[in-house]
Every structure is written in C-alpha cells, then in structure tokens.
C-alpha cells in the first residue's frame, strides 16, 4: 500500500490549499472556482463524485472526489440550490455508508495477530504491519474529511437559514383514533424526496437535520473511534467538530422549538454520548455558560440537558461542574445584558429537574449572595427553594436512613 498523507483538520479552510499546505499532509490539489465554472459543468462534476462515493464511500480520500466537495462547501453561496442539496446528500450518506467499513477494518485488527496462521481467517487478516497502519491512517483521514466538510456546510447554511422556522417533517392524515408513526424508512424516503426535488433547501427541513444528527450519533455510539487514533480518545479537533454542529443548531431558536423537539432529542443524544464516551464535559460546561449569556431561548433546553445527563447518561458531575463554574464567575459581570437573568433561570430549572445533583454543590453559589445583582441573588434563593421542595421531599419519602 502506498504511503498515506494524513488529513489534518485545519484552523482556516485555505490552509488545505496546496500553496499553503505543509509537507506530508493531505491538501487540495485542484481547487475549483465555483463562481466562474458553468453550472452545468459543476453539476456534472458533483454527480460524478456522487457516483464514485456510492460505489466506495472511502474514495472521498481521492482528490478527484474531495477537491470538488471542498470547493463547493467553501463557495456554497455561489452554487445552485440543487448542487447544495446534492453536496449535503453526498456528505451525510457517505459518512453513514463508511461506518460499516470502519467497523470491518477495526474488527480485522483484533483477529490479525491471533489468526495469521489460520487459513479460515485470511480474509480478516488482510492487513499486516505497515499496510495496516496505512489503512488506519486513511480511514481516520476519511472520517475527518466527512465530518469537517459536514460541519463547515452546516455552519454556513444554518446561519443563512430563515430564523422564523424550519420546514417541518412531511405529514399524512392518519386514520381516526390512530397516530401516524414515522419510521426510519419513512424518514429516509422524506429526506430523499427533499434532496431529489431541488425545489427546497434540504438543510432547512426538520427531517434532514434529524437524519444528519442520527448519522453522527451512530458514528459516536457504534464505532470505537479511539482505536482509529490509537489513543484513549479521538483527537480534540475532531471531537470539537461534532460538538460545533450541535451548538450551531442550538443557537437557532427555530431548531429546538415546537416541531424541532425531535431535533432537540437527537442533539441531546449526540451531546450526551460525547460526554459519556469522549470526555467532553469540561468543554460542554464552558460552552453552555457562554451560550446562556447570549441566548435566552437556551435556558430551558440546557436545563433539560442537565437532567438527561444525570438520568440517562449517569453523569451528575456535569451539574457539579456547572455549579462550580458559576460560583467562580465575577459578580460584576452580571450587570451586563441578560446574563444574570438567564443564569438564574437556568440554575432554577436545573434544580427543579435534578435536585439531588444540585444539592451537594449548593454552597458554591453562596458567594453570589454578596453580589450586587438582585436577579442573581433571587436566583440562588429560587434554587434553594427548589431543593427544599424537591430534594428533601424525596429524601423524606424514603424514610429514615
């Protein structure tokens, strides 16, 4: 196997261009100026890429496939809606189709050393020595390519999406007295209709956001990603890409209101898995507090997330970490904007949802009784009130210990 140039996640997109790329690293060799190329030629090029990746999703590593996708993603506002929809389909389907291939590759490592002499295991022991290491490096690069391009696409298009709302999932009239069940197959069908129709922005639809988040959760939950890096955890830059997708979606109020409840559930599953399996609690806490200072609509969703992390992911330490960071905040900062209002409401709702997780850390908030912000002082009182009503009430029903 030829030596593989690893794909490194760049800080700036143009770092991947051949003129700026570092030696021995993967780079874009044939960048396309999507503003000057004819729409027909660009559409034909992307269709060819789509055909290639349907046949072999790992072939995104080849420059003939990666370079056109890179060019479209970072010139996304200059391409047609049909091409945008096609690029989105290529990325999320390619990532999903590559997951079983990653599993097969990782499974082969566990059998190679013990079965090289066994005739029956030759098919699963096709990689030896340097060949296997190069195969792992290529698979790792492919994974980073898909997630990097997907995150870049979403960051650009979600900011361009209308703030008033998202296109809801397709509905059908159910028989009287029965609810209409949306199956995974119907979700696939609906997302395919959006992508093939070309009349709507696929990314603005509820169903497409669900599909992308589902693929990301499957990636995190079903693949032992750390083994692709041969470390305890995947590299931080990769994990951050997945987190950024979630935070970008959360910043849009329409994503998690009303019809966005299914999207919110999928978002929380991705974030919960990142905390549980990939040690992202510290980053999550800092991001939550930062976003709460800017977005009032995130108060209730983040309080719900705290409850989910405690009850379904067994991560009560995240609540303690939040309390600790709030306790360290400068009381003078609460005079700015809605910071005190949002934090006080968030802490109160968190105490209501997970009183037992909040109770051990309540002393960390006492410092804010001395601050000048009435809103924050009142918020701490509300938290204590929730603990008296909830945590101690639960203990009382359990009887004396």
C-alpha positions as CSV (number, residue, x, y, z in Angstrom):
1,X,0.0,0.0,0.0
2,X,1.3,3.5,-0.9
3,X,2.1,5.8,1.9
4,X,-0.9,7.8,3.0
5,X,-0.8,11.6,3.5
6,X,-2.9,12.2,6.6
7,X,-5.7,14.8,6.5
8,X,-5.3,17.3,9.3
9,X,-8.3,19.4,10.4
10,X,-7.2,23.0,9.5
11,X,-7.8,26.1,11.6
12,X,-8.6,28.0,8.5
13,X,-10.0,26.5,5.3
14,X,-7.3,27.9,3.0
15,X,-4.7,26.0,4.9
16,X,-5.7,23.0,2.9
17,X,-4.8,24.6,-0.4
18,X,-1.6,23.2,-2.0
19,X,0.1,26.6,-1.9
20,X,-0.2,26.8,1.9
21,X,-0.3,23.1,2.9
22,X,2.5,21.6,5.0
23,X,4.7,18.8,3.6
24,X,3.5,15.2,4.1
25,X,-0.1,16.4,4.7
26,X,-3.2,15.9,2.6
27,X,-4.0,19.0,0.6
28,X,-6.4,20.3,-2.1
29,X,-4.7,19.9,-5.4
30,X,-7.3,21.1,-7.9
31,X,-9.5,23.8,-6.3
32,X,-12.5,24.8,-8.4
33,X,-13.6,28.4,-8.7
34,X,-17.3,27.8,-8.3
35,X,-18.2,31.3,-9.3
36,X,-16.6,31.1,-12.7
37,X,-17.3,27.5,-13.7
38,X,-20.5,26.9,-15.6
39,X,-23.4,25.5,-13.5
40,X,-23.8,22.6,-16.0
41,X,-20.1,21.6,-15.6
42,X,-20.2,21.9,-11.8
43,X,-23.4,19.8,-11.6
44,X,-21.8,17.1,-13.8
45,X,-18.7,17.1,-11.7
46,X,-20.6,16.7,-8.4
47,X,-22.8,14.0,-9.9
48,X,-19.6,12.1,-10.9
49,X,-18.3,12.5,-7.3
50,X,-21.6,11.2,-6.0
51,X,-21.4,8.1,-8.2
52,X,-17.9,7.4,-7.0
53,X,-18.8,7.6,-3.4
54,X,-21.9,5.5,-3.8
55,X,-19.6,2.8,-5.1
56,X,-16.9,3.3,-2.5
57,X,-17.5,5.9,0.3
58,X,-13.9,5.7,1.4
59,X,-12.9,7.2,-2.0
60,X,-13.5,10.7,-0.7
61,X,-9.8,10.5,0.1
62,X,-9.0,10.7,-3.6
63,X,-8.5,14.3,-4.7
64,X,-10.8,13.9,-7.7
65,X,-13.6,13.5,-5.1
66,X,-12.6,15.6,-2.2
67,X,-11.5,18.7,-4.1
68,X,-14.8,19.4,-5.8
69,X,-16.7,18.9,-2.5
70,X,-14.3,21.2,-0.7
71,X,-14.7,23.8,-3.4
72,X,-18.5,23.7,-3.2
73,X,-18.6,23.8,0.6
74,X,-16.4,26.8,0.8
75,X,-18.2,28.5,-2.1
76,X,-21.6,27.3,-1.1
77,X,-23.4,30.6,-1.5
78,X,-22.3,30.7,-5.1
79,X,-23.6,27.4,-6.2
80,X,-27.2,26.4,-7.1
81,X,-29.7,25.1,-4.6
82,X,-29.7,21.7,-6.5
83,X,-25.9,21.4,-6.0
84,X,-26.1,22.4,-2.3
85,X,-28.7,19.7,-1.7
86,X,-26.6,17.2,-3.7
87,X,-23.4,18.1,-1.7
88,X,-25.4,17.6,1.6
89,X,-26.6,14.2,0.5
90,X,-23.1,13.1,-0.6
91,X,-21.7,14.1,2.8
92,X,-24.2,12.6,5.2
93,X,-24.8,9.5,3.2
94,X,-21.1,9.0,2.6
95,X,-20.4,9.2,6.3
96,X,-23.2,6.8,7.1
97,X,-22.1,4.3,4.4
98,X,-18.5,4.4,5.6
99,X,-19.3,3.4,9.2
100,X,-19.6,-0.3,8.5
101,X,-16.3,-0.2,6.6
102,X,-14.6,1.3,9.6
103,X,-16.1,-1.4,11.8
104,X,-14.8,-4.1,9.5
105,X,-11.3,-2.6,9.5
106,X,-11.2,-2.3,13.3
107,X,-12.5,-5.9,13.6
108,X,-9.7,-7.1,11.4
109,X,-7.1,-5.8,13.9
110,X,-8.5,-7.9,16.7
111,X,-8.2,-11.1,14.7
112,X,-5.0,-10.4,12.7
113,X,-2.4,-11.1,15.4
114,X,-4.1,-14.3,16.6
115,X,-5.1,-15.8,13.3
116,X,-2.4,-15.0,10.7
117,X,-1.6,-18.7,10.6
118,X,-5.2,-19.7,10.2
119,X,-6.4,-20.3,6.7
120,X,-10.0,-19.5,7.7
121,X,-9.0,-16.1,9.0
122,X,-7.1,-14.9,6.0
123,X,-9.9,-12.6,4.8
124,X,-10.0,-10.7,8.1
125,X,-6.2,-10.6,8.3
126,X,-5.5,-8.8,5.0
127,X,-3.5,-6.0,6.6
128,X,-0.1,-6.7,8.0
129,X,2.5,-4.4,9.6
130,X,2.8,-1.1,7.7
131,X,-0.1,-1.9,5.4
132,X,-2.5,-2.0,8.3
133,X,-1.1,1.3,9.8
134,X,-1.6,3.0,6.5
135,X,-5.2,1.6,6.2
136,X,-5.9,3.0,9.7
137,X,-4.5,6.4,8.7
138,X,-6.5,6.5,5.6
139,X,-9.7,5.5,7.4
140,X,-9.0,8.2,10.1
141,X,-8.5,10.8,7.3
142,X,-11.7,9.8,5.6
143,X,-13.7,10.2,8.8
144,X,-12.2,13.6,9.5
145,X,-12.9,14.7,5.9
146,X,-16.6,13.9,6.0
147,X,-17.1,15.5,9.4
148,X,-15.0,18.5,8.6
149,X,-16.9,19.2,5.4
150,X,-20.3,18.5,7.0
151,X,-19.6,20.9,9.9
152,X,-18.4,23.6,7.5
153,X,-21.5,23.2,5.4
154,X,-23.9,23.3,8.4
155,X,-22.1,26.3,9.9
156,X,-22.6,28.3,6.7
157,X,-26.1,27.2,5.8
158,X,-27.7,27.3,9.2
159,X,-26.7,30.9,9.6
160,X,-28.2,31.6,6.2
161,X,-31.5,29.8,7.1
162,X,-34.5,31.9,8.0
163,X,-34.8,32.5,11.7
164,X,-38.6,32.2,11.6
165,X,-38.7,28.5,11.4
166,X,-37.8,25.3,9.6
167,X,-39.6,23.1,7.2
168,X,-41.5,20.5,9.2
169,X,-41.4,16.8,8.5
170,X,-43.9,15.7,5.9
171,X,-47.3,14.8,7.4
172,X,-50.0,12.5,6.3
173,X,-53.5,12.1,7.6
174,X,-53.7,9.2,9.9
175,X,-56.8,7.1,10.4
176,X,-59.2,8.4,13.0
177,X,-58.2,7.5,16.5
178,X,-54.7,6.4,15.5
179,X,-51.5,8.4,15.4
180,X,-49.2,8.4,12.4
181,X,-45.9,6.7,13.2
182,X,-42.8,8.0,11.4
183,X,-40.5,5.1,10.8
184,X,-36.8,5.2,9.9
185,X,-37.7,4.1,6.4
186,X,-40.2,7.0,6.0
187,X,-37.6,9.4,7.2
188,X,-35.2,8.1,4.5
189,X,-37.9,8.5,1.9
190,X,-38.8,12.0,3.0
191,X,-35.2,13.2,3.0
192,X,-34.7,11.6,-0.4
193,X,-37.7,13.5,-1.7
194,X,-36.3,16.8,-0.5
195,X,-32.9,16.1,-2.0
196,X,-34.2,15.0,-5.3
197,X,-36.8,17.6,-5.7
198,X,-34.4,20.5,-5.7
199,X,-37.2,23.0,-5.0
200,X,-36.4,23.5,-1.3
201,X,-33.3,24.0,0.7
202,X,-32.8,20.5,2.1
203,X,-30.9,21.7,5.2
204,X,-33.8,23.9,6.3
205,X,-36.0,20.8,6.7
206,X,-36.6,19.2,10.1
207,X,-36.2,15.8,8.6
208,X,-32.8,16.5,7.2
209,X,-31.4,17.8,10.5
210,X,-32.7,14.6,12.2
211,X,-31.0,12.4,9.6
212,X,-27.6,14.2,9.9
213,X,-27.8,14.0,13.7
214,X,-28.8,10.4,13.6
215,X,-25.7,9.6,11.5
216,X,-23.4,11.5,13.9
217,X,-24.9,9.7,16.9
218,X,-24.5,6.3,15.2
219,X,-20.8,7.2,14.4
220,X,-20.1,8.1,18.0
221,X,-22.0,5.2,19.6
222,X,-21.3,2.3,17.3
223,X,-17.7,2.8,16.4
224,X,-14.8,2.6,18.8
225,X,-13.3,5.8,17.4
226,X,-10.4,5.9,19.8
227,X,-8.9,2.9,18.1
228,X,-8.6,4.8,14.8
229,X,-6.4,7.2,16.7
230,X,-4.7,4.5,18.8
231,X,-5.4,6.8,21.8
232,X,-7.7,6.9,24.8
233,X,-9.9,9.4,22.8
234,X,-10.0,10.7,19.3
235,X,-8.1,14.0,18.7
236,X,-9.7,17.0,20.3
237,X,-10.1,18.9,17.0
238,X,-12.3,16.1,15.6
239,X,-14.5,15.9,18.7
240,X,-14.9,19.6,18.6
241,X,-16.2,19.5,15.0
242,X,-19.1,17.2,16.2
243,X,-19.8,19.5,19.2
244,X,-19.8,22.6,16.9
245,X,-22.5,21.1,14.7
246,X,-24.7,20.7,17.8
247,X,-24.0,24.2,19.1
248,X,-24.6,25.7,15.7
249,X,-28.1,24.1,15.6
250,X,-28.9,25.1,19.2
251,X,-28.1,28.8,18.5
252,X,-31.1,28.9,16.1
253,X,-34.3,29.2,18.2
254,X,-36.4,27.6,15.5
255,X,-34.3,24.4,15.7
256,X,-35.5,23.4,19.2
257,X,-39.0,24.9,19.4
258,X,-42.3,23.3,18.5
259,X,-41.7,21.0,15.6
260,X,-38.0,20.9,16.5
261,X,-38.5,18.7,19.5
262,X,-37.3,15.6,17.6
263,X,-34.2,17.6,16.6
264,X,-33.6,18.6,20.2
265,X,-33.8,14.9,21.3
266,X,-31.2,13.9,18.7
267,X,-29.0,16.8,19.6
268,X,-29.0,15.8,23.3
269,X,-28.2,12.2,22.3
270,X,-25.1,13.4,20.5
271,X,-24.0,15.7,23.3
272,X,-24.7,13.0,25.9
273,X,-22.6,10.4,24.1
274,X,-19.8,12.9,23.7
275,X,-19.8,13.5,27.4
276,X,-20.1,9.8,28.4
277,X,-17.7,8.3,25.9
278,X,-15.4,11.1,24.8
279,X,-14.7,13.1,27.9
280,X,-16.1,16.4,26.7
281,X,-17.7,17.5,29.9
282,X,-15.4,20.4,30.5
283,X,-15.9,21.9,27.0
284,X,-19.6,21.4,27.3
285,X,-19.9,23.3,30.6
286,X,-17.9,26.2,29.3
287,X,-19.9,26.3,26.1
288,X,-23.3,26.1,27.9
289,X,-22.4,29.0,30.2
290,X,-21.1,31.1,27.2
291,X,-24.2,30.4,25.1
292,X,-26.5,31.2,28.1
293,X,-25.0,34.7,28.3
294,X,-26.1,35.3,24.7
295,X,-29.3,33.3,24.1
296,X,-32.3,33.4,26.3
297,X,-34.0,30.6,24.4
298,X,-31.4,28.1,25.6
299,X,-32.3,28.3,29.3
300,X,-34.9,25.6,29.3
301,X,-33.2,23.2,26.8
302,X,-29.9,23.3,28.7
303,X,-31.7,22.7,32.0
304,X,-33.3,19.7,30.2
305,X,-29.9,18.5,29.0
306,X,-28.6,18.6,32.6
307,X,-31.5,16.3,33.6
308,X,-30.8,14.0,30.7
309,X,-27.1,13.7,31.5
310,X,-27.9,12.8,35.1
311,X,-30.8,10.3,34.5
312,X,-29.8,8.7,31.2
313,X,-26.1,9.1,30.9
314,X,-25.2,8.8,34.6
315,X,-23.0,12.0,34.5
316,X,-24.1,14.0,37.6
317,X,-20.6,15.5,37.7
318,X,-21.6,17.8,34.8
319,X,-24.1,19.5,37.1
320,X,-21.4,19.9,39.8
321,X,-19.0,21.4,37.2
322,X,-21.6,23.9,36.1
323,X,-22.3,25.0,39.7
324,X,-18.5,25.3,40.3
325,X,-18.0,27.5,37.2
326,X,-21.0,29.7,38.1
327,X,-19.6,30.1,41.6
328,X,-16.3,31.3,40.1
329,X,-17.9,33.9,37.9
330,X,-17.2,37.6,38.7
331,X,-20.4,39.0,40.2
332,X,-19.7,42.3,38.4
333,X,-20.3,40.5,35.1
334,X,-24.0,40.0,36.0
335,X,-24.7,43.7,35.3
336,X,-24.2,43.1,31.6
337,X,-27.2,42.3,29.4
338,X,-29.3,39.3,30.4
339,X,-26.5,37.3,31.9
340,X,-27.9,37.2,35.4
341,X,-31.5,36.7,34.2
342,X,-30.5,33.7,32.0
343,X,-28.2,32.1,34.5
344,X,-30.7,32.4,37.4
345,X,-33.5,30.9,35.3
346,X,-31.2,28.1,34.1
347,X,-30.0,27.2,37.7
348,X,-33.6,27.3,39.0
349,X,-34.8,24.9,36.3
350,X,-31.8,22.7,36.7
351,X,-32.5,22.4,40.4
352,X,-36.1,21.6,39.7
353,X,-35.1,18.9,37.2
354,X,-32.2,17.3,39.1
355,X,-32.4,18.5,42.8
356,X,-30.2,15.7,44.1
357,X,-27.4,16.5,41.7
358,X,-27.5,20.2,42.6
359,X,-27.7,19.7,46.4
360,X,-24.1,18.7,47.1
361,X,-22.8,21.8,45.2
362,X,-25.2,24.5,46.5
363,X,-22.6,26.0,48.7
364,X,-20.7,27.1,45.6
365,X,-23.4,29.6,44.8
366,X,-23.5,31.2,48.2
367,X,-20.8,33.7,47.1
368,X,-23.4,35.4,44.9
369,X,-25.5,36.4,47.9
370,X,-22.8,39.1,48.4
371,X,-23.1,40.4,44.9
372,X,-24.9,43.5,43.7
373,X,-27.2,41.7,41.2
374,X,-30.6,41.3,42.7
375,X,-31.6,38.9,39.9
376,X,-28.7,36.6,40.7
377,X,-29.4,36.7,44.5
378,X,-33.0,36.0,43.8
379,X,-32.0,33.1,41.5
380,X,-29.9,31.5,44.3
381,X,-32.9,31.8,46.6
382,X,-35.1,30.1,44.0
383,X,-32.6,27.3,43.7
384,X,-32.6,26.7,47.4
385,X,-36.4,26.8,47.3
386,X,-36.4,24.1,44.7
387,X,-34.1,22.0,46.8
388,X,-36.3,22.3,49.8
389,X,-39.3,21.4,47.8
390,X,-37.7,18.6,45.7
391,X,-34.5,17.1,47.1
392,X,-35.5,17.0,50.8
393,X,-39.1,15.9,49.9
394,X,-37.7,12.9,48.0
395,X,-35.4,12.0,51.0
396,X,-38.4,12.3,53.4
397,X,-40.5,9.9,51.4
398,X,-37.6,7.4,51.5
399,X,-37.9,7.3,55.3
400,X,-35.0,7.5,57.9
401,X,-31.7,6.2,56.8
